[in-house]
Amino acid sequence: MKIYLTDLEFFGFHGVYEAEKKIGNSFHLDIVIDFTPPVKRVEQLDQTIDYVQVYKKVQSIMDVPTPLLETLVDKIASQILSDHSMADKVFVKITKQKLYIPYFEGATSVSIEKARK
């Protein structure tokens, strides 16, 4: 089974350049959690992964300014695996909406996929 949290939007001060630290940026996240429920048919919240809890944890991580998106995706994926024993594998993608580089049009993304060891 999979849980998808798509196009989550956060504002933050992540980046290595001064403009990113002062002006901030909009970030979009996509998260996919592969998990094995303890029952054949999920009928109660305690038989699945509560995506509201996942969202709140991601929000707390995104609130802390971090220089590299690579650090953020790894931290989020690791935290989800740590917090949710049902999670088998996690995919996290963060997209930075604006780059403060002259003539650069578009966005940039970093992703990671981590599996439980």
Secondary structure, DSSP 8 states (H G I E B T S, - for coil): -EEEEEEEEEEE--SSSHHHHHH-EEEEEEEEEEE--SSSS--SGGGS--HHHHHHHHHHHHTS--S-HHHHHHHHHHHHHHH-TTEEEEEEEEEES---STT--S-EEEEEEEE--
